[in-house]
Amino acid sequence: MLNQYRDVFRCLKKHDVRYVVIGGIAAVLHGVPRVTFDLDLLIEATVDNAARLLAALGEANLGTASLTTTERLLNNEITIFKDRLRIDVQTRTPGIEFEQAWAQRETMQHSDQGFYVVCVEDLIASETACGREVDLSDVAVLRKLQDEEGR
């Protein structure tokens, strides 16, 4: 799952993009056993960060990044880049604010590539606020895992 996003994470780091992985992949990384096919990112919603994000996605060969502008990206809550990969970029998401998520982020590694993931507490808050059945199911599993780990 993460192998296909390796270049994306490398380019996000190279361009100093402020983001955290949220959604299904974050849930999987925190221990939820499920399948997901898209990468959800919550970004710092500033002009500079959005420009760095678009440059990073372009360098990672996501041609759809060239079809939008920083202004359009920032004017939408969610922008979907559907190319050889699907990446959903969110400028805001229910239940958490970017600055809080950034301050509490976790750095994870895959194949010697570091990337930022929302902490489990913020993930639970976000998934609860979204309220979809799949999200609430993830929340139940995450809470069970927390109980088992004594968090």
SULMO-V29103 format. One record per pair of residues at least 12 apart in sequence whose C-alpha atoms are under 7 Angstrom apart, sorted by the first residue. I is the first residue (numbers start at 0). J is the second residue. Records with the same first field share a line. If there is no record, write none. Layout:
I=J / J
//
This chain:
5=112
6=59
7=56 / 59
8=114
9=112
10=55 / 58 / 59
11=52 / 55
14=51 / 55
16=48 / 51 / 52
17=42 / 43 / 48
18=40 / 41 / 42 / 43 / 115
19=40 / 41 / 42 / 101 / 104 / 115 / 116 / 117
20=39 / 40 / 41 / 115 / 116 / 117
21=39 / 40 / 41 / 116 / 117 / 122
22=39
23=35
24=38
25=116 / 117
26=137
29=119
31=137 / 140 / 141
37=85 / 86
38=85 / 86 / 87
39=86 / 87 / 88
40=87 / 88 / 89
41=88 / 89 / 90 / 91 / 97
42=89 / 90 / 97
43=90 / 97
44=73 / 90
46=69
49=69
50=69
61=82
62=82
63=80 / 81 / 82
64=80
73=90
76=89 / 90 / 91
77=89 / 90
93=125 / 128 / 129
94=124 / 125 / 128
95=121 / 124 / 125
100=117 / 121
103=118
104=116 / 117 / 118
105=117 / 118
123=138
126=138
//
